[in-house]
Amino acid sequence: EPLTFLETVMRLYTKTYPEIQILPEYDFIVVGSGPGGAAVTNRLSEVKNWKVLLMESGGEQIPFSEWPLIVSYFQLTSFNWGYRAEKQPGQCQAMVKQRCRWPRGKGMGGSSVLNYMIYTRGTPRDYDRWAAMGNPGWSYDEVYPYFLKIENMTIPELRNSPHHSTTGYVPVGYNPYKSQVVDAFLESSKYVNQSTIDYNQPENYLGFSRIQATTRNGKRVSSYHAYIEPVRNRPNLHISLNSQVTRVLIDSESKKAYGVEFVKNGKKRIVFARKEIILSAGAINTPHILMHSGVGPREHLESFKIKVERDLPVGENLQDHITMAGLAFTHNTTELFNYNTMLAQAFTMMYNISKGGGMGSIPGGVEGIGFVQTKYNTDPSYPDIEFIFAIGSLAADSGHTVRRGMGITDECYNQAYKHLEQKNTWTIWPMLLLPKSRGRILLGSRNPLKAPLLYGNYFQDESDLWTLVEGIKMAVNLSRTEPFQRIGSKLNPVPLPGCKQYEFESDDYWACTARQITATVHHMSGTCRMGINEDGTTVVDNELRVHGIKNLRVADASVMPILIAAHPMAPIYMIGEKCADMIKDTWSQGENKVEIR
Ligand SMILES: Cc1cc2nc3c(=O)[nH]c(=O)nc-3n(C[C@H](O)[C@H](O)[C@H](O)COP(=O)(O)OP(=O)(O)OC[C@H]3O[C@@H](n4cnc5c(N)ncnc54)[C@H](O)[C@@H]3O)c2cc1C
């Protein structure tokens, strides 16, 4: 397999650290090094007299993953857990076996190593809704200071803005490279009654912008780079890589979590926690671990003969952002962006691994985003579609990575996109921001090393389908505005093979394409929903403590009661930061009071 070979070569460049002998017991154990877990780990290990263990299933992050342009390549490597959603009617029909691919990052930095680096906080309304659902402390005004704490804004015109900060761990900036085509995208905003905005300040939630990305000098900054690497030499912080946590150990009498079981080098082992365990394994794996630990829906756990420690709706309320990823427009600028350019960038990268910049700095070709409202929008304080603008299309890399990452079949690709391979293209992925459909995660086996069953239930609520159709039509209309016409933009006229029976560009045609190329934008969340105990729909309280289980918290995408109307990495950093503060508060007061220094 050439890709496996490439991965092996890439791993040779990886910096390694001496293996640490794991102690039998720590004050805190954090599971997972994505944005949630990395932030918690850093802030807890600030307390010198606390011993903290970070456990991560995968290995070190490799330097090649820092190159934004080749982001989708990493979905084809072992840095991806490689999940596939179950086949369900009316979705993902142009995917191999009609199963959507759900990539999730494995290794230091978690999914922030696979992601497109787009940094969006969301709207004030997102967090005010969380607070209104029984979560004191999570309104926009209350979480806002954390967004400032996280960020190191590098965009010159925003560095002095009162809405930004320059002192956080996470650099946020524009790509150093800007194409001519993104200029057309930004200019087109005014033809659809929008303007260009700083989408991360609270007053503006509708408009277009270049992406604010978590990069430094054109290279990816993952949660590992931001929060762990700078503090890796803290003597009270231990890191155990290649350690897959299989269960949290819970005392059935006291209902206290007191350690974790994990598998490392093929051996099952145990490590104890004196104070707390924090699960940050992401919206798929955190509920998976909880269910194997006896925390989950009673009947479901009992059907696998798992002893129930607490009956909670773990794995339910799954929310995701989806798009129809098949729009492609040709254009006539001279800026060539195809497989050959990408290969050239990859070779430059091999020779000069330490330098960022050039076309290689564009995250998978994504350069701009735009927040808009469809005619179906009932809430004027929200956008319901986000345009994700990219230079290129499914054909730009000659079908080698993006469409393979999505699992699009050869039949669909060859018939509808192959003819575009040598042409200059751009695309918009219209992302459905406020999905009403809810999916779920179930156990597929009693063996915790086996993958769970994943159900997206996309379009379960049909209004999601028609809102997405509106988003697609709005993107096509945008391509017909003056700025895009100036560069000769033309919609790919070849219909998808599975939709030929519909009139091209009719609503039914677009609905069919949405059911064919139903692509996740990878924002799975909500599977350990935060809220009040009594209502039976929630898993953690507003301090992220698992209901009814002591010393166990969740700090990752799973706790979001409702997915924000934007990309989730920024709020997950915020959740991690806030969780660490809540833990510090817990252990500095009352009967638990300990010295914090
Ligand atoms: C392809 C892709 C593109 C994306 N693009 C963007 C974007 O541009 N902007 C944005 O805001 N968001 C984006 N996202 C989403 C964003 O990256 C995730 O929402 C975010 O990283 C989730 O953070 P987390 O801490 O919840 O979990 P993760 O980042 O998934 O981290 C979980 C970590 O836990 C580890 N782990 C899991 N199970 C175990 C176990 N049993 N034992 C030990 N360790 C375990 C994993 O290996 C992983 O390192 C994207 C995601 C993907 C996959």
The ligand as a Gaussian input file, in Angstrom:
#p B3LYP/6-31G(d) Opt

LIG

0 1
 C      -11.659000      15.862000       9.370000
 C      -12.114000      16.812000      10.446000
 C      -12.196000      18.172000      10.167000
 C      -12.632000      19.061000      11.156000
 N      -12.561000      20.414000      10.927000
 C      -12.827000      21.274000      11.936000
 C      -12.589000      22.670000      11.801000
 O      -12.068000      23.131000      10.784000
 N      -12.923000      23.484000      12.837000
 C      -13.461000      23.000000      13.997000
 O      -13.798000      23.799000      14.884000
 N      -13.665000      21.679000      14.154000
 C      -13.323000      20.813000      13.180000
 N      -13.446000      19.479000      13.378000
 C      -14.008000      19.018000      14.649000
 C      -13.026000      19.148000      15.807000
 O      -11.719000      18.805000      15.424000
 C      -13.516000      18.237000      16.919000
 O      -14.840000      18.610000      17.248000
 C      -12.655000      18.343000      18.166000
 O      -11.314000      18.009000      17.907000
 C      -13.220000      17.407000      19.222000
 O      -12.473000      17.577000      20.391000
 P      -12.584000      16.521000      21.561000
 O      -11.605000      16.922000      22.601000
 O      -14.014000      16.378000      21.911000
 O      -12.172000      15.108000      20.909000
 P      -11.008000      14.684000      19.917000
 O      -10.315000      15.855000      19.349000
 O      -11.586000      13.704000      18.975000
 O       -9.970000      13.968000      20.882000
 C      -10.243000      12.762000      21.536000
 C       -8.924000      12.093000      21.877000
 O       -9.177000      10.993000      22.756000
 C       -8.419000       9.878000      22.328000
 N       -9.142000       8.670000      22.750000
 C      -10.328000       8.245000      22.273000
 N      -10.679000       7.096000      22.888000
 C       -9.705000       6.825000      23.773000
 C       -9.508000       5.779000      24.699000
 N      -10.398000       4.793000      24.830000
 N       -8.380000       5.792000      25.461000
 C       -7.467000       6.787000      25.332000
 N       -7.614000       7.812000      24.457000
 C       -8.719000       7.821000      23.694000
 C       -8.382000      10.017000      20.820000
 O       -7.347000       9.242000      20.255000
 C       -8.204000      11.515000      20.662000
 O       -6.855000      11.867000      20.713000
 C      -13.022000      18.566000      12.424000
 C      -12.918000      17.207000      12.709000
 C      -12.451000      16.331000      11.736000
 C      -12.332000      14.873000      12.079000

